[in-house]
Every structure is written in C-alpha cells, then in structure tokens.
Amino acid sequence: MLHEEWLTKEPIKQVTVVQTNAKKYKVSDMLTIGQTYDVVNETEEYYHIRDNSGKVGGYYKEYFEEI
C-alpha cells in the first residue's frame, strides 16, 4: 500500500502554510503559519505532508503556498 511508504519517502516538494482557517476541522494544532513542510504525496485537492505530529496527514491545498 502506497500510504505505508510515506513516512520514509523522499519529499516531492515543499510548501509553506499561509492560513489555518478551516471550515470543518481544526488544523491549527497540526500546522503552523509560516512553517515549511515536506510534501510526500499530492492529489487534486490535497497535500499529504509530515505535520507537527510527526505523522503524515492530508490537508486541503488552500492552506499552503508552493515554494
């Protein structure tokens, strides 16, 4: 399964958090505004990144800006 390799996978790019104003879920505990994160997988709507918990989580692209 692809998601089992994400913790050891090389990042494909980096993104910086520009806002954490979520409509449905609280993301401010897992993302820090201004911090840069490694993207390990990308879909049409989401970036899968190593977040503040040290694990990989999926977040909407609207929270980020590509470097």
Contact map, one row per residue, 1 for C-alpha under 8 A:
1111100000000000000000000000000000000000000000000000000000000000000
1111110000000000000000000000000000000000000000000000000000000000000
1111110000000000000000000000000000000000000000000000000000000000000
1111111000000000000000000000000000000000000000000000000000000000000
1111111110000000000000000000000000000000000000000000000000000000000
0111111110000000000000000000000000000001100000000000000100000000000
0001111110000000000000000000000000000000000000000100001100000000000
0000111111000000000000000000000000000000000000000000000000000000000
0000111111100000000000000000000000000001000000000000000000000000000
0000000111110000000000000000000000000001000000000000000000000000000
0000000011111100000000000000000000000111100000000000000000000000000
0000000001111100000000000000000000000111100000000000000000000000000
0000000000111110000000000000000000000111000000000000000000000000001
0000000000111111000000000000000000011110000000000000000000000000011
0000000000001111100000000000000000011110000000000000000000000001111
0000000000000111110000000000000011111000000000000000000000000001111
0000000000000011111100000000001111111000000000000000000000000011100
0000000000000001111100000000000011000000000000000000000000000011100
0000000000000000111110000000000010000000000000000000000000000011000
0000000000000000111111000011001110000000000000000000000000000010000
0000000000000000001111100010000000000000000000000000000000000010000
0000000000000000000111111110000000000000000000000000000000000000000
0000000000000000000011111000000000000000000000000000000000000000000
0000000000000000000001111100000000000000000000000000000000000000000
0000000000000000000001111110000000000000000000000000000000000000000
0000000000000000000001011111100000000000000000000000000000000000000
0000000000000000000111001111111000000000000000000000000000000000000
0000000000000000000100000111111100000000000000000000000000000000000
0000000000000000000000000111111100000000000000000001000000000000000
0000000000000000000000000011111100000000000000000011100000000000000
0000000000000000100100000011111110100000000000000011000000000000000
0000000000000000100100000001111111100000000000000001000000000000000
0000000000000001111100000000001111100000000000000000000000000000000
0000000000000001110000000000000111110000000000000000000000000000000
0000000000000001100000000000001111111000000000000000000000000000000
0000000000000111100000000000000001111100000000000000000000000000000
0000000000000111100000000000000000111110000000001110000000000000000
0000000000111110000000000000000000011111000000001100000000000000000
0000000000111110000000000000000000001111110000111100000000000000000
0000010011111000000000000000000000000111110000111100000000000000000
0000010000110000000000000000000000000011111000111000000000000000000
0000000000000000000000000000000000000011111111110000000000000000000
0000000000000000000000000000000000000000111111100000000000000000000
0000000000000000000000000000000000000000011111000000000000000000000
0000000000000000000000000000000000000000011111100000000000011000000
0000000000000000000000000000000000000000011111110000000001111000000
0000000000000000000000000000000000000011111011111000000001111000000
0000000000000000000000000000000000000011110001111100000111100000000
0000000000000000000000000000000000001111100000111110000111100000000
0000001000000000000000000000000000001111000000011111111110000000000
0000000000000000000000000000011000001000000000001111111110000000000
0000000000000000000000000000111100000000000000000111111000000000000
0000000000000000000000000000010000000000000000000111111000000000000
0000000000000000000000000000000000000000000000000111111100000000000
0000001000000000000000000000000000000000000000000111111110000000000
0000011000000000000000000000000000000000000000011110011111000000000
0000000000000000000000000000000000000000000000011110001111100000000
0000000000000000000000000000000000000000000001111000000111110000000
0000000000000000000000000000000000000000000001111000000011111010000
0000000000000000000000000000000000000000000011100000000001111110000
0000000000000000000000000000000000000000000011100000000000111111100
0000000000000000000000000000000000000000000000000000000000011111100
0000000000000000111110000000000000000000000000000000000000111111100
0000000000000011111000000000000000000000000000000000000000001111110
0000000000000011110000000000000000000000000000000000000000001111111
0000000000000111000000000000000000000000000000000000000000000001111
0000000000001111000000000000000000000000000000000000000000000000111
